[in-house]
Amino acid sequence: MEKRILLVEDDASFREVFTHALRELLAPERLAVAFVEAGSLADARARLREGGLDAALIDVTMPDGNGLDLVEEINDGGPGTRIPTLVLTASLDTSVAGRAMEAGAMGALSKLASMPETVEAIKRLADAGRSEV
């Protein structure tokens, strides 16, 4: 069964390369992932209202706010609307992971992470799936 993961990232080039690479790397794992892309927090909120998402990967720095606020909104949404989240960051500040977890995320993934590390993080996120998080 295909997992639908919301990717909230304002850089369209990064989204394209990231999603293409991950689909290729996840295929041998027999993990079908469809990325639903959002280039802003407003766009992400609209995608969330449409429903049908299993998880979300959310960049911290967005043009219209802080991605951690969206993580909190998802976790405060109530039963049936919560999905597992993972924060995506280019920051080398190690406190980002702690702040992400305080907001309700499973953790943080660095944009500088190796591909094997990124694949493992996406697999954990997809495995968490839609649940009462």
Secondary structure, DSSP 8 states (H G I E B T S, - for coil): --EEEEEE-S-HHHHHHHHHHHHHHHGGGT--EEEEEESSHHHHHHHHHH----EEEEESEETTEEHHHHHHHHHTS-TTT---EEEEE----THHHHHHHHHT-S-EEETTS-HHHHHHHHHHHHHH-SS--
